[in-house]
Amino acid sequence: MSVVEYTDFAFSACHVDENTSNPVALWENIRRQQFGMIESIKGHDEVKLKGPNVELSLSVKGRKFNNSYGLHNMPDGEIYTGQVEDSVNGWVKFTYPAIYQGQAVEGVELQFENGRVVSAKAQVGEQLLLAMIGSDEGSHYLGEFAIGTNYEINRFTRNILFDEKLGGTFHIALGAGYPETGSRNTSTIHWDMICDMRKDSEMSVDGTIIYRDGKFI
């Protein structure tokens, strides 16, 4: 993007552009909307994600979802938790590069059994991927499961504080979790990886579909 294009993109992502008459009220509305999203998941157990790039199940039983609506980050727009550590099963292929300290690992695919990564490969940067997963015991497990809700962030920019909020995506993080969500996973790394859910995809909670093609229903 040019400087002008990026400026417009950044202001839109923060909902402080010229089309937003009252940004504070808008973010308060986002808080309420995301509270409703959390309510549709809270108190349940099994989350399943299905689509062209994912077939994954995990448990959020007893875990807390946090509502990110502009208090600590800007731009913002996500809900996140720390799933039950040994509950993750299935596979995911990430549709965007996973960036770690400026290095891009592309085409990452992970397979999980009982929470642990049992297979990992990448089209570009596989050595780095395997090295990071091998950092310690906790880096073999997930510390975060999150859903991006900011639809003004409509492109991948290699800046994780924007990219993890991409509307219509979810991301999971290898390594350390957030204790306030109930996560018990500890690690020297926390590496976010993002998967698109905007086409032919759905998310269900205890068998009830709550999310389809990138949006809550």
Secondary structure as the mmCIF struct_conf table of DSSP 4:
data_model
#
loop_
_struct_conf.conf_type_id
_struct_conf.id
_struct_conf.beg_label_comp_id
_struct_conf.beg_label_asym_id
_struct_conf.beg_label_seq_id
_struct_conf.end_label_comp_id
_struct_conf.end_label_asym_id
_struct_conf.end_label_seq_id
HELX_RH_AL_P HELX_RH_AL_P1 VAL A 3 ALA A 13
TURN_TY1_P TURN_TY1_P1 CYS A 14 HIS A 15
BEND BEND1 ASP A 17 ASP A 17
TURN_TY1_P TURN_TY1_P2 GLU A 18 ASN A 19
BEND BEND2 SER A 21 SER A 21
HELX_RH_AL_P HELX_RH_AL_P2 PRO A 23 GLU A 39
TURN_TY1_P TURN_TY1_P3 SER A 40 GLY A 43
STRN STRN1 GLU A 46 GLY A 51
TURN_TY1_P TURN_TY1_P4 PRO A 52 ASN A 53
STRN STRN2 VAL A 54 SER A 59
TURN_TY1_P TURN_TY1_P5 LYS A 61 GLY A 62
STRN STRN3 ASN A 66 SER A 68
BEND BEND3 TYR A 69 HIS A 72
BEND BEND4 MET A 74 PRO A 75
STRN STRN4 GLU A 78 THR A 81
TURN_TY1_P TURN_TY1_P6 GLU A 85 ASP A 86
STRN STRN5 ASN A 89 LYS A 93
BEND BEND5 THR A 95 TYR A 96
HELX_LH_PP_P HELX_LH_PP_P1 PRO A 97 PRO A 97
STRN STRN6 ALA A 98 TYR A 100
TURN_TY1_P TURN_TY1_P7 GLN A 101 GLY A 102
STRN STRN7 GLN A 103 VAL A 105
STRN STRN8 GLU A 106 GLU A 106
BEND BEND6 GLY A 107 GLY A 107
STRN STRN9 GLU A 109 GLU A 113
TURN_TY1_P TURN_TY1_P8 ASN A 114 GLY A 115
STRN STRN10 ARG A 116 LYS A 121
BEND BEND7 GLN A 123 GLN A 123
STRN STRN11 VAL A 124 VAL A 124
HELX_RH_AL_P HELX_RH_AL_P3 GLU A 126 ILE A 133
TURN_TY1_P TURN_TY1_P9 GLY A 134 SER A 135
BEND BEND8 ASP A 136 GLU A 137
HELX_RH_3T_P HELX_RH_3T_P1 GLY A 138 HIS A 140
BEND BEND9 TYR A 141 TYR A 141
STRN STRN12 LEU A 142 GLY A 148
STRN STRN13 ASN A 150 ASN A 150
TURN_TY1_P TURN_TY1_P10 TYR A 151 GLU A 152
BEND BEND10 ARG A 155 ARG A 155
BEND BEND11 ARG A 158 ARG A 158
HELX_RH_AL_P HELX_RH_AL_P4 ILE A 160 ASP A 163
TURN_TY1_P TURN_TY1_P11 GLU A 164 LYS A 165
STRN STRN14 LEU A 166 LEU A 166
TURN_TY1_P TURN_TY1_P12 GLY A 167 GLY A 168
STRN STRN15 THR A 169 GLY A 175
HELX_RH_3T_P HELX_RH_3T_P2 PRO A 179 THR A 181
TURN_TY1_P TURN_TY1_P13 GLY A 182 GLY A 182
BEND BEND12 THR A 188 THR A 188
STRN STRN16 HIS A 190 ASP A 196
BEND BEND13 ARG A 198 ASP A 200
STRN STRN17 GLU A 202 VAL A 205
TURN_TY1_P TURN_TY1_P14 ASP A 206 GLY A 207
STRN STRN18 THR A 208 ARG A 212
TURN_TY1_P TURN_TY1_P15 ASP A 213 GLY A 214
STRN STRN19 LYS A 215 PHE A 216
#
